[in-house]
Amino acid sequence: MPGSTLRSFHERFIVETRPVNATVKRNLFIISAVLVGAGLVFFFVILSSVLQKDDVSSIDAPIESWIDARRTDWLTVVMIGIAVVFGPIALPIIILVVTVSWGIFARHIWRPLLLALGTLTGVIVVQIITRLVGRQRPPVSLMLFGTDTTFSFPSGHVLGACDFLLLLTYLVFSRKKNPRVTVAAFVVAALLIFAAAVCRVYLGYHWATDALASMSLSLVILGLIVALDTYRTVRVRSEAGTQRPHAAVDTVGDQAGAHDPEQRHAQRHGGQASEGPVEARRSARVDGERSDGEEHAHKYQHDSLGHVAENTDEHDGGAGRARGH
């Protein structure tokens, strides 16, 4: 009973399938592989540069100086607002509200579950990597919204914003028929991610490579979610389309006379077909067997009667000879 209840719950609220062509399914797996591969390459290139303090990481100090020279009061207020929205307090609340509301109103928890899974994975990954790398943040004198002495690589704020925006955009707009709407949604998500990354560098809490590494990790998480969603929900749609209603009639017709077009035509259209070559031969064979059987039975009956009559005559003749004696 518990197993039946769990299966019913799973089929009603978790199972979510979508029919697509085989090419679309293959392309989704290719996209997921490209996202994971590109994200890992970018991240390890940046990580190697940070650890060796050369190449890509050399852009950190010039970018920080350029941004520091362009700080203004109104822009600082805007950047603080962005940081609060994508911060460790507000963003988890937003994700929780979106996930629960989506599951309740859609009466389906597969995509909300993926959203929660992807963002939670990002939180765990960033906590592990920051402690392993142990990179120091920019000087405290550059921080405009309080002091933060934790490690900086990669940025947890930027990774959280990337995961939430990219996963939400994919999970919502991957089901849309119009590709322009999907592209526009990803462009909006990219602009918001860029704003979240810039605000962390502007406020003096991260280096530019911290934000770039977070974006790279987010691509990996997005690729994994795309692969999982494709494997779980995508079903290949038959190119031939739905089976016709009279397919069963065609099967019967094919079994009865696979080489008789008139018979199949009559069975499809509910009419009566003229007797084809196969049926004519079958009828002639049956009639012939019936005639042979009747003739054989008649002959047997005739022989039996004649034999009986002969025996009767012999018996009568014997009786007469007995009387004569």
C-alpha positions, -999 to 999 in steps of 0.1 A, spaced: 0 0 0 27 25 8 45 16 -24 13 22 -44 7 55 -28 43 66 -35 40 55 -71 7 74 -75 23 105 -60 53 102 -83 32 98 -114 9 127 -105 32 153 -92 68 144 -103 66 128 -137 68 154 -165 74 144 -201 76 164 -233 76 149 -268 103 162 -292 120 151 -323 151 129 -320 173 158 -334 161 181 -306 169 156 -279 204 150 -294 210 188 -296 200 192 -259 226 166 -248 252 183 -270 244 217 -255 247 202 -220 281 187 -228 294 219 -243 282 239 -212 299 215 -188 331 212 -209 334 250 -215 326 258 -179 353 234 -165 379 247 -190 373 283 -181 372 276 -144 405 257 -143 422 282 -165 412 310 -141 420 288 -110 455 281 -124 461 318 -130 449 327 -95 471 302 -78 501 312 -99 492 349 -98 498 355 -135 480 356 -168 443 361 -163 446 372 -127 467 401 -138 435 419 -148 422 421 -112 442 451 -100 437 473 -131 399 466 -131 396 474 -94 415 507 -98 394 517 -128 361 510 -110 373 527 -78 380 559 -97 344 560 -110 325 555 -78 296 579 -71 270 582 -44 240 573 -64 258 544 -82 269 531 -48 233 530 -36 223 511 -67 251 486 -63 242 480 -26 206 473 -36 217 447 -62 241 431 -36 212 429 -11 189 412 -36 215 386 -46 229 383 -11 229 354 13 197 365 31 174 377 4 183 353 -25 175 321 -5 142 335 5 134 344 -31 144 309 -43 122 293 -16 92 314 -25 96 308 -62 101 271 -58 72 266 -34 48 289 -54 57 272 -86 51 238 -73 17 247 -58 3 266 -87 17 243 -114 8 211 -93 41 197 -106 74 197 -87 99 184 -112 112 218 -125 109 236 -91 129 206 -77 156 211 -103 158 248 -95 163 241 -58 187 213 -66 209 234 -89 211 264 -65 218 242 -35 246 225 -55 262 259 -62 261 268 -25 279 235 -15 305 238 -43 314 274 -35 318 266 2 342 238 -6 363 257 -32 367 289 -12 382 269 17 405 249 -6 418 279 -25 419 304 4 423 336 -16 422 369 2 397 396 -6 406 431 -18 417 455 10 391 464 36 395 500 28 378 494 -6 347 477 9 317 500 9 291 479 27 308 466 58 338 444 64 341 408 51 371 388 60 361 354 45 378 340 14 369 354 -20 374 328 -47 349 322 -62 322 347 -54 292 331 -36 270 361 -45 277 358 -82 274 320 -83 240 322 -65 228 349 -89 240 329 -120 225 296 -108 191 311 -100 188 333 -132 202 307 -157 183 277 -142 150 296 -139 153 309 -175 161 275 -189 134 256 -169 107 281 -179 116 290 -215 130 257 -227 93 246 -230 84 276 -252 78 272 -289 91 306 -299 130 306 -299 131 344 -300 113 346 -266 139 321 -252 168 341 -265 154 373 -252 149 357 -217 186 345 -217 197 380 -227 179 395 -198 193 369 -174 228 376 -187 224 414 -181 213 407 -145 242 384 -140 266 410 -153 251 436 -129 255 411 -100 292 405 -109 300 442 -114 283 452 -81 306 428 -61 337 442 -77 324 478 -74 317 474 -37 352 461 -31 345 426 -20 358 405 -49 383 405 -77 372 403 -113 385 367 -116 364 357 -86 333 367 -105 345 350 -138 352 318 -119 317 318 -105 302 323 -139 322 293 -152 310 271 -124 274 282 -131 278 270 -167 288 236 -154 258 234 -131 235 245 -159 248 219 -182 243 191 -157 207 203 -150 200 204 -188 213 168 -191 193 156 -162 161 173 -174 166 160 -209 172 125 -197 142 126 -174 115 144 -194 123 143 -231 106 116 -251 113 111 -288 82 118 -309 75 93 -337 81 108 -371 52 88 -386 28 105 -362 -1 89 -343 -13 55 -354 -44 56 -376 -77 44 -361 -81 16 -387 -46 2 -382 -61 -28 -365 -83 -34 -394 -53 -32 -417 -35 -58 -396 -64 -82 -399 -67 -76 -436 -30 -82 -441 -32 -115 -422 -63 -126 -442 -48 -117 -476 -15 -99 -476 -14 -99 -514 -51 -90 -520 -55 -52 -525 -92 -55 -530 -97 -73 -497 -77 -47 -478 -95 -18 -495 -129 -33 -486 -119 -38 -450 -107 -2 -447 -138 12 -461 -164 -11 -446 -175 -25 -479 -176 -60 -494 -148 -70 -517 -151 -92 -547 -134 -126 -543 -98 -122 -551 -74 -148 -564 -64 -161 -530 -99 -164 -518 -110 -180 -551 -83 -207 -548 -91 -212 -511 -129 -216 -520 -121 -240 -549 -99 -261 -527 -125 -263 -499 -153 -271 -525 -131 -298 -540 -123 -313 -507 -160 -313 -498 -170 -329 -532 -143 -356 -527 -156 -363 -492 -192 -365 -503 -183 -388 -532 -162 -410 -509 -191 -412 -484 -216 -420 -512 -194 -447 -526 -188 -462 -492 -226 -462 -486 -232 -478 -520 -206 -505 -514 -220 -512 -479 -255 -515 -492 -244 -538 -520 -224 -559 -497 -254 -562 -473 -276 -571 -502 -252 -597 -514 -250 -612 -480 -288 -612 -479 -290 -630 -512 -265 -656 -501 -285 -661 -469 -317 -665 -488 -301 -689 -512 -288 -710 -484 -322 -710 -467 -338 -722 -500 -312 -750 -504 -319 -760 -468 -356 -763 -475 -349 -782 -507 -331 -809 -487 
